[in-house]
Amino acid sequence: MASSTIELLKDELPVNQESLVLSEDVKTGLVLVDIVNGFCTVGSGNLAPTQPDEQVSGMVDESVKLARVFCEKKWPIFAFLDSHHPDIPEPPFPPHCIAGTDEARLVPALQWLENEPNVTLRCKDCIDGFLGSIEKDGSNFFIDWVRNNQIKKILVVGICTDVCVLDFVCSTLSARNRGLLVPLEDVIVYSNGCATFDRPIHVAKTMKDAIAHPQELMHHIGLYIAKRRGAKVVSEVSFGA
């Protein structure tokens, strides 16, 4: 899609973004959504990039920066890992991030998080991490994390902006509005810490049952819908004293 067309659409669907300053005064948790090899590392599966992708690599870099500061401050981090049983498909997607494979692991730049005491990892077998946190007894692993850490804000980063990130954000906002996530107040999406995949129309036409997915536009639409649903969208994140 031509950049001029995208800019016109952005003018019609504006996403006003703020700058975020985090401090010790308000308990904040960082949520990493599916920053795994199967979605981010070139050649690592059916849904991984086939070549280096600037938006995806930028998302990883920003997520690493945030994760390091959160770990230095011993602030809570919750990381979703897409992880599927090989015999349970997830239509309309081809097999991906099969449990126990390298595809379902955090990207190399984040694998150090596996040994950090302030980090909670959650394997999920569906698009929506909030639903993927429901246990067999009906409890919710993510809700418990928010309550146990008395989190008032969550800062969300990851992939894909308009798929797994958006579904999680929307479900979390609905749960917050129903009083299920006390004391959570704000759901914040960091735009430069999110990314989505690119499938231009000329590529989609060569694939069976494929739908075009222009990266820049769909990233913007994901942010737009998140904001319309009540999330805060920020373009910068810094840390106060």
C-alpha positions in Angstrom: 0.0 0.0 0.0 1.4 3.4 -1.0 2.7 5.5 1.9 0.6 8.4 0.8 -2.6 6.3 1.1 -1.5 5.1 4.6 -0.9 8.7 5.7 -4.4 9.7 4.5 -5.9 6.8 6.5 -3.9 7.8 9.6 -5.3 11.3 9.2 -8.9 9.9 9.2 -8.1 7.5 12.1 -5.7 9.4 14.3 -4.0 7.8 17.3 -2.9 10.6 19.7 0.0 9.3 21.7 1.4 10.4 25.0 4.8 10.2 26.7 4.9 7.9 29.8 7.1 8.5 32.8 7.1 5.5 35.2 8.1 6.0 38.9 8.1 4.0 42.1 5.0 5.8 43.2 2.6 3.7 41.1 3.1 -0.1 40.9 3.6 -1.0 37.2 3.9 -4.3 35.6 5.5 -5.0 32.1 3.6 -7.5 29.9 5.5 -9.1 27.0 3.2 -10.7 24.4 4.6 -13.5 22.3 8.1 -12.2 21.7 9.1 -15.7 20.7 11.2 -17.1 17.9 8.1 -18.4 16.0 6.9 -14.9 15.4 10.1 -12.8 15.5 13.2 -14.7 14.4 13.8 -15.0 10.7 13.1 -18.5 9.3 11.9 -19.9 12.6 8.6 -21.3 11.4 5.4 -20.8 9.4 4.6 -17.4 11.0 8.1 -16.1 11.5 9.6 -13.4 9.2 11.2 -14.7 6.0 13.6 -11.9 6.0 14.9 -9.2 8.4 12.0 -6.9 9.4 12.7 -3.4 10.8 9.5 -3.1 12.7 9.9 -6.5 14.4 13.5 -6.0 15.3 12.7 -2.5 16.6 10.0 -4.0 18.8 12.4 -6.6 20.2 15.0 -3.9 20.9 12.6 -1.7 22.8 11.2 -4.7 24.8 14.7 -5.7 25.8 15.5 -2.2 27.0 12.3 -2.1 29.1 12.8 -5.6 30.5 16.3 -4.7 31.7 15.2 -1.6 33.6 12.2 -3.5 35.1 14.6 -6.3 36.3 17.1 -3.7 37.7 14.2 -2.2 39.6 12.8 -5.6 40.5 9.4 -4.6 39.1 7.1 -7.4 38.0 7.2 -8.8 34.4 4.7 -11.1 32.8 5.7 -12.8 29.6 3.2 -14.7 27.4 4.7 -17.5 25.2 2.6 -18.8 22.4 2.7 -22.6 22.8 0.5 -25.1 21.0 -0.1 -28.8 21.2 0.8 -30.4 17.9 -2.6 -32.1 17.6 -4.7 -29.1 18.3 -4.9 -26.6 15.4 -5.6 -22.9 15.7 -7.5 -22.0 12.5 -7.0 -20.0 10.3 -3.3 -20.2 11.2 -0.9 -23.0 10.1 1.0 -25.0 12.7 3.2 -22.7 14.7 5.0 -22.3 18.1 4.6 -26.0 18.9 5.2 -26.7 22.6 8.7 -27.8 23.4 10.2 -26.5 20.2 12.6 -23.5 19.8 9.7 -21.6 18.1 7.9 -21.4 21.5 10.9 -19.9 23.3 11.6 -16.3 23.9 13.9 -14.7 21.3 17.6 -15.0 22.1 17.8 -11.4 23.2 15.2 -12.1 26.0 16.0 -15.7 27.0 17.9 -14.4 30.1 14.5 -13.5 31.5 13.9 -17.2 32.2 16.2 -16.9 35.2 15.0 -13.6 36.7 13.0 -13.8 39.9 10.7 -11.0 39.1 9.6 -12.6 35.8 6.5 -14.8 35.4 6.2 -16.9 32.2 2.9 -18.1 30.9 2.6 -20.5 28.0 -0.7 -19.9 26.1 -2.4 -21.9 23.4 -4.7 -19.3 22.0 -4.5 -15.8 20.5 -5.9 -14.0 23.6 -3.5 -14.3 26.5 -6.2 -13.3 29.0 -8.3 -16.3 28.0 -5.1 -18.4 27.8 -4.6 -17.7 31.5 -7.7 -19.5 32.6 -6.9 -22.5 34.7 -8.9 -25.8 34.8 -10.4 -24.7 38.2 -11.7 -21.5 36.7 -9.1 -19.2 38.2 -7.0 -16.9 36.0 -3.2 -16.9 36.2 -2.9 -13.3 34.9 -5.6 -12.0 37.3 -3.7 -13.6 40.2 -0.5 -12.0 39.0 -2.1 -8.5 39.0 -3.6 -9.0 42.5 -0.6 -10.6 44.1 1.7 -7.8 42.9 -0.9 -5.1 43.6 -0.4 -3.7 40.1 -2.1 -0.4 39.1 -0.7 -0.1 35.6 0.4 -2.5 33.0 2.7 -1.6 30.1 2.1 -3.9 27.1 4.6 -4.6 24.3 4.9 -7.5 21.8 3.6 -9.0 18.6 1.2 -8.8 16.8 -0.2 -5.3 17.4 -3.5 -6.1 15.8 -3.8 -9.7 16.8 -2.4 -11.1 20.1 -1.6 -7.8 21.6 -5.0 -6.3 20.7 -7.0 -9.3 21.8 -5.2 -9.4 25.2 -5.6 -5.6 25.7 -9.3 -5.6 24.9 -10.1 -8.6 27.2 -8.0 -7.0 30.0 -9.9 -3.8 29.6 -13.2 -5.6 29.8 -12.1 -7.5 32.9 -10.9 -4.3 34.5 -14.2 -2.6 33.8 -16.1 -5.5 35.4 -13.9 -5.2 38.6 -12.1 -8.5 38.0 -8.6 -6.9 38.0 -8.5 -4.8 41.2 -6.3 -2.7 41.7 -5.5 -2.4 38.0 -6.3 1.1 36.6 -4.5 1.6 33.4 -3.7 -0.5 30.4 -0.9 1.2 28.4 0.3 0.1 25.0 3.8 1.2 23.9 3.6 1.7 20.1 7.3 1.4 19.4 7.4 -1.7 21.5 4.8 -3.4 19.3 5.0 -4.9 15.8 3.0 -6.9 13.3 3.7 -8.9 10.2 3.8 -7.8 6.6 1.9 -9.4 3.8 1.4 -7.0 0.8 -1.5 -7.7 -1.6 0.8 -8.9 -4.3 2.2 -11.6 -2.0 -1.3 -12.5 -0.7 -2.5 -13.2 -4.2 0.2 -15.9 -4.6 -1.0 -17.8 -1.5 -4.1 -19.9 -1.1 -6.8 -18.4 1.2 -4.4 -15.6 2.2 -5.6 -12.1 3.2 -3.5 -9.0 2.5 -2.0 -7.5 5.7 0.0 -4.3 5.0 2.3 -4.0 8.1 2.3 -0.3 8.7 -1.4 0.2 8.3 -2.4 -2.8 10.4 0.0 -1.8 13.2 -1.7 1.6 13.2 -5.2 0.1 13.2 -4.3 -2.2 16.1 -3.2 0.9 18.1 -6.3 2.8 17.0 -8.7 0.0 18.2 -6.8 -0.4 21.5 -7.1 3.3 22.2 -10.8 3.3 21.2 -11.4 0.5 23.7 -9.8 2.5 26.5 -6.1 1.7 26.5 -3.6 4.5 26.7 -1.1 4.5 23.7 2.3 6.0 24.3 5.2 6.8 22.0 7.9 7.2 24.6 8.6 5.5 27.9 11.0 6.9 30.5 11.7 6.4 34.2 11.5 9.0 36.9 13.4 9.2 40.1 
